[in-house]
Amino acid sequence: MSVKPTLEKLVKLNTVWLTRKDILHGVKKYEIVGNKIHVTTDCGQLIVVKNSRRGASARSLRNSKYRTVCKHCKLSNERIQRFVFKKFDSSLLFDNPLPPVPETPDEVPPGPIKNPTADFYLSIPDILTELGRGIGKAQRELDMNSIDVQNAILKDKELADYGLNATWYTMPEIKFDLRMEYSVTKKTTVNGKIEKIERNIDIIPSNVKYSGEKKSDLKEESLLSIKFRPIPPPQFTIARTEVPNLLGMTAKEAEAVLQEKEIEAEFIFGIDPATEDAGTKVTQQSVKPGNFLLNNAKLTISVESRY
């Protein structure tokens, strides 16, 4: 099982915060206080949540989806794209990052083309990387669809009471037969003397090669075989977590109730967080009392002055 990055590192590298309503805010500053993270947004909101790896806040920042951007934060396109496309070294998310993989140039300098099929050649690492990325993306779409179905069940009290759950699928076996031609290339860098020699094996799918040569009648195809298998759903996705009534409680009382029920919440203070607890009051909660908490949803608690 892969280790997930902490919420602190996700905030630091994304430089944004995503609220329960999927509104994207800029992060002005953040501070770790005990096991909590205090996040101040560019528009002045103070958000206090647990610095968790598995909480809804961390999951939302690992993803790239948002509904709208806070008009008061005035986020630049660069910061939005940093969040959506994760334009940072992802190895920095972990305590012991792996050495970064050198990037392949996006463009090849123009020059004479001797072989009309040369542009189709790829190295073996490139092909394996693209296959792995595609399989991972397909699995993620399957998982997100199952979560959407489970949330639809949780929204319907009658269906949820019947104990219905979404079906989850995995791809336990993927077989890819690639018909290919290969070419061994040798590259040298010369500057008065030979500085570096590289030997590469470049390959090209046979069906691409033959379809590009009108004189050839050869027909070959690459085969991709995938098996789908239903699996038991992850336990956290099917949990029926009923949200308690927190209205009128002090901030610490509400926190104690949520901790007992193992519900993670985002506290938004309309007053100084240093205010004595007796002077605080929960005025709003994002999920109505008695409703189930949806997967990937955050419970937001608004705290104001009692007097």
C-alpha positions as CSV (number, residue, x, y, z in Angstrom):
1,M,0.0,0.0,0.0
2,S,1.5,3.4,-1.0
3,V,2.1,6.0,1.6
4,K,0.0,9.1,1.1
5,P,1.5,12.6,1.6
6,T,0.5,14.7,4.6
7,L,-2.1,17.5,4.2
8,E,0.7,20.0,5.1
9,K,2.8,19.0,2.1
10,L,-0.2,19.0,-0.2
11,V,-1.0,22.6,0.9
12,K,2.6,23.7,0.5
13,L,3.0,22.4,-3.0
14,N,-0.5,23.1,-4.4
15,T,-0.6,26.6,-2.8
16,V,-4.4,26.4,-2.9
17,W,-7.2,25.2,-0.7
18,L,-10.4,23.4,-1.8
19,T,-13.5,23.9,0.3
20,R,-16.4,21.4,0.8
21,K,-18.3,23.2,-2.0
22,D,-15.3,22.7,-4.4
23,I,-14.4,26.4,-4.3
24,L,-10.7,27.0,-5.0
25,H,-9.0,29.5,-2.7
26,G,-5.4,30.7,-2.6
27,V,-3.4,29.9,0.5
28,K,-1.8,33.0,2.0
29,K,-0.1,31.2,4.9
30,Y,-0.5,28.1,7.0
31,E,0.7,26.9,10.4
32,I,0.9,23.6,12.1
33,V,-0.5,23.7,15.7
34,G,-0.3,20.2,17.4
35,N,-2.1,17.8,15.1
36,K,-4.0,20.6,13.3
37,I,-3.2,22.8,10.4
38,H,-4.4,26.4,10.4
39,V,-4.8,27.7,6.8
40,T,-5.4,31.4,6.1
41,T,-6.7,32.0,2.5
42,D,-6.0,35.0,0.3
43,C,-9.5,36.2,1.0
44,G,-9.0,36.2,4.8
45,Q,-10.8,32.9,5.8
46,L,-9.2,30.9,8.6
47,I,-9.7,27.2,8.3
48,V,-8.7,24.7,11.0
49,V,-8.6,20.9,10.2
50,K,-6.7,17.9,11.3
51,N,-3.3,17.4,9.5
52,S,-4.3,14.0,8.2
53,R,-3.1,11.9,5.3
54,R,-6.5,10.2,4.7
55,G,-9.0,13.0,5.4
56,A,-11.3,14.6,2.9
57,S,-9.2,17.7,2.7
58,A,-6.1,15.7,1.7
59,R,-8.1,13.7,-0.9
60,S,-9.5,16.8,-2.5
61,L,-6.0,18.3,-2.9
62,R,-4.6,15.0,-4.3
63,N,-7.3,15.3,-7.0
64,S,-7.5,18.0,-9.7
65,K,-11.2,18.9,-9.8
66,Y,-12.9,22.1,-8.7
67,R,-16.2,23.8,-9.4
68,T,-15.3,27.5,-9.3
69,V,-12.6,29.9,-8.1
70,C,-13.0,32.3,-5.2
71,K,-13.4,35.8,-6.8
72,H,-11.9,37.5,-3.8
73,C,-8.7,35.4,-3.8
74,K,-7.9,36.5,-7.4
75,L,-5.9,33.3,-8.3
76,S,-3.6,33.6,-11.3
77,N,-3.9,31.1,-14.1
78,E,-0.4,29.8,-13.1
79,R,-1.6,28.8,-9.6
80,I,-4.8,27.2,-11.0
81,Q,-2.8,25.2,-13.5
82,R,-0.3,24.2,-10.8
83,F,-3.2,22.6,-8.9
84,V,-5.0,21.0,-11.9
85,F,-1.9,19.7,-13.7
86,K,0.2,19.2,-10.5
87,K,3.0,21.3,-12.0
88,F,5.5,20.5,-9.3
89,D,7.9,17.7,-8.6
90,S,5.6,15.1,-7.1
91,S,8.5,13.4,-5.4
92,L,8.6,16.3,-3.0
93,L,5.3,15.1,-1.5
94,F,7.0,12.3,0.3
95,D,9.6,12.3,3.2
96,N,12.1,10.3,1.2
97,P,11.6,11.3,-2.4
98,L,13.0,9.2,-5.3
99,P,15.5,10.8,-7.6
100,P,13.6,12.8,-10.3
101,V,13.4,11.2,-13.7
102,P,14.9,13.4,-16.5
103,E,12.2,14.9,-18.7
104,T,12.2,14.1,-22.4
105,P,12.2,17.2,-24.7
106,D,8.7,17.9,-26.1
107,E,10.0,18.9,-29.5
108,V,12.7,17.5,-31.8
109,P,14.8,20.1,-33.7
110,P,13.9,20.2,-37.4
111,G,16.2,18.2,-39.8
112,P,16.2,16.0,-42.8
113,I,13.9,12.9,-42.5
114,K,15.5,9.8,-44.1
115,N,12.8,7.3,-43.0
116,P,9.1,8.3,-43.5
117,T,8.2,6.2,-40.4
118,A,11.0,7.5,-38.2
119,D,8.6,9.8,-36.3
120,F,6.7,6.7,-35.0
121,Y,9.7,5.2,-33.3
122,L,9.6,5.2,-29.5
123,S,12.0,3.8,-26.8
124,I,10.9,0.9,-24.7
125,P,10.8,3.0,-21.5
126,D,8.5,5.5,-23.3
127,I,6.0,2.8,-24.3
128,L,6.0,1.1,-20.9
129,T,5.5,4.5,-19.2
130,E,2.6,5.5,-21.5
131,L,0.9,2.1,-21.0
132,G,1.3,2.4,-17.2
133,R,-0.1,5.9,-17.2
134,G,-3.1,4.8,-19.3
135,I,-3.9,1.8,-17.1
136,G,-3.7,4.0,-14.0
137,K,-6.0,6.6,-15.5
138,A,-8.5,3.9,-16.5
139,Q,-8.5,2.4,-13.0
140,R,-9.0,5.9,-11.5
141,E,-12.1,6.5,-13.7
142,L,-13.6,3.2,-12.5
143,D,-13.0,4.1,-8.9
144,M,-14.5,7.6,-9.3
145,N,-17.6,6.1,-11.0
146,S,-18.1,3.7,-8.0
147,I,-17.8,6.6,-5.6
148,D,-20.4,8.6,-7.5
149,V,-22.8,5.6,-7.4
150,Q,-22.2,5.1,-3.7
151,N,-22.9,8.8,-3.0
152,A,-26.2,8.5,-5.0
153,I,-27.2,5.6,-2.7
154,L,-26.2,7.6,0.5
155,K,-28.3,10.6,-0.7
156,D,-31.4,8.3,-0.9
157,K,-32.3,7.4,2.7
158,E,-34.5,4.4,1.6
159,L,-31.8,2.9,-0.6
160,A,-29.1,3.4,2.1
161,D,-31.4,1.7,4.7
162,Y,-31.6,-1.4,2.4
163,G,-27.8,-1.8,2.7
164,L,-27.1,-1.4,-1.0
165,N,-23.6,-0.6,-2.1
166,A,-21.9,0.3,-5.4
167,T,-19.9,-2.4,-7.3
168,W,-16.2,-1.8,-7.5
169,Y,-14.0,-3.2,-10.3
170,T,-10.3,-3.9,-10.8
171,M,-8.2,-5.0,-13.7
172,P,-6.3,-8.0,-12.3
173,E,-4.7,-8.9,-15.6
174,I,-3.8,-6.9,-18.7
175,K,-2.1,-8.5,-21.6
176,F,-0.6,-6.4,-24.4
177,D,1.0,-8.2,-27.4
178,L,2.9,-5.7,-29.4
179,R,4.0,-6.7,-33.0
180,M,7.1,-4.5,-33.5
181,E,10.2,-3.7,-35.6
182,Y,13.2,-2.5,-33.7
183,S,16.3,-0.4,-34.5
184,V,19.6,-0.2,-32.5
185,T,20.9,3.4,-32.6
186,K,24.2,4.8,-31.4
187,K,24.6,8.5,-30.4
188,T,27.9,10.2,-29.7
189,T,28.7,13.7,-28.4
190,V,31.9,15.0,-29.8
191,N,33.8,18.2,-28.6
192,G,37.4,17.6,-29.6
193,K,37.0,14.1,-28.1
194,I,34.2,11.6,-27.6
195,E,32.4,12.6,-24.4
196,K,29.5,10.2,-24.3
197,I,28.3,7.2,-26.2
198,E,24.7,6.0,-25.9
199,R,23.1,2.9,-27.4
200,N,19.3,2.7,-27.6
201,I,16.8,0.2,-28.8
202,D,13.9,2.0,-30.5
203,I,10.8,0.2,-31.6
204,I,7.8,0.8,-33.9
205,P,4.5,-1.1,-34.0
206,S,4.5,-3.3,-37.1
207,N,0.9,-2.3,-38.1
208,V,2.0,1.3,-38.1
209,K,5.0,0.5,-40.2
210,Y,3.2,-1.5,-42.8
211,S,0.2,0.8,-43.1
212,G,2.5,3.6,-43.9
213,E,4.1,1.7,-46.8
214,K,1.8,1.4,-49.8
215,K,3.9,-1.3,-51.5
216,S,3.5,-3.7,-48.6
217,D,0.5,-6.1,-48.3
218,L,1.5,-7.3,-44.8
219,K,-1.3,-7.0,-42.2
220,E,-0.4,-7.2,-38.5
221,E,-2.2,-6.0,-35.4
222,S,-1.2,-5.4,-31.8
223,L,-3.5,-7.0,-29.3
224,L,-4.7,-5.6,-25.9
225,S,-6.6,-7.9,-23.6
226,I,-8.1,-6.7,-20.4
227,K,-10.1,-8.6,-17.7
228,F,-12.5,-6.8,-15.3
229,R,-13.3,-8.4,-11.9
230,P,-15.6,-7.1,-9.2
231,I,-14.0,-6.7,-5.8
232,P,-15.3,-5.9,-2.3
233,P,-15.7,-2.1,-1.8
234,P,-13.3,-0.3,0.5
235,Q,-14.9,-0.1,3.9
236,F,-14.6,3.7,4.2
237,T,-16.8,4.2,1.1
238,I,-19.8,2.2,2.4
239,A,-19.8,3.5,6.0
240,R,-23.1,5.1,7.0
241,T,-21.8,8.1,8.9
242,E,-24.8,10.0,10.3
243,V,-24.0,13.7,11.1
244,P,-25.0,14.8,14.6
245,N,-26.6,18.1,15.5
246,L,-23.8,20.5,16.5
247,L,-25.8,23.8,16.4
248,G,-25.5,25.8,19.6
249,M,-22.4,23.9,20.9
250,T,-19.1,25.5,21.7
251,A,-16.2,24.8,19.4
252,K,-14.6,22.3,21.7
253,E,-17.9,20.6,22.5
254,A,-18.5,20.1,18.8
255,E,-14.9,18.9,18.2
256,A,-15.3,16.3,21.0
257,V,-18.6,15.0,19.5
258,L,-17.0,14.7,16.1
259,Q,-13.9,13.0,17.4
260,E,-16.0,10.4,19.2
261,K,-17.9,9.6,16.0
262,E,-14.6,9.7,14.0
263,I,-15.8,12.5,11.7
264,E,-13.3,14.9,10.2
265,A,-14.5,18.5,10.0
266,E,-13.3,21.9,8.8
267,F,-13.8,24.7,11.3
268,I,-14.3,28.2,10.0
269,F,-14.0,30.9,12.7
270,G,-15.7,34.2,12.2
271,I,-14.0,35.3,15.4
272,D,-10.4,35.1,16.8
273,P,-9.6,31.3,17.4
274,A,-8.0,32.4,20.7
275,T,-11.4,33.4,22.1
276,E,-12.4,31.5,25.3
277,D,-14.4,28.4,24.3
278,A,-17.3,29.5,26.5
279,G,-17.7,32.5,24.2
280,T,-17.9,30.4,21.0
281,K,-21.0,29.0,19.3
282,V,-21.6,26.7,16.3
283,T,-24.0,28.6,14.0
284,Q,-23.9,26.5,10.8
285,Q,-23.0,23.0,9.7
286,S,-22.7,22.1,6.0
287,V,-24.5,18.7,6.4
288,K,-27.9,18.7,8.0
289,P,-28.2,16.7,11.3
290,G,-29.3,13.1,10.6
291,N,-28.0,13.0,7.0
292,F,-25.2,10.7,5.9
293,L,-21.8,12.1,5.1
294,L,-20.9,11.5,1.5
295,N,-17.6,10.1,0.2
296,N,-15.0,12.8,-0.5
297,A,-17.3,15.3,1.2
298,K,-16.2,17.7,4.0
299,L,-18.2,18.7,7.0
300,T,-17.8,22.4,7.5
301,I,-18.5,24.0,10.9
302,S,-19.0,27.8,11.2
303,V,-18.1,29.2,14.6
304,E,-19.2,32.7,15.7
305,S,-19.3,34.7,19.0
306,R,-21.9,33.5,21.5
307,Y,-22.4,37.1,22.8
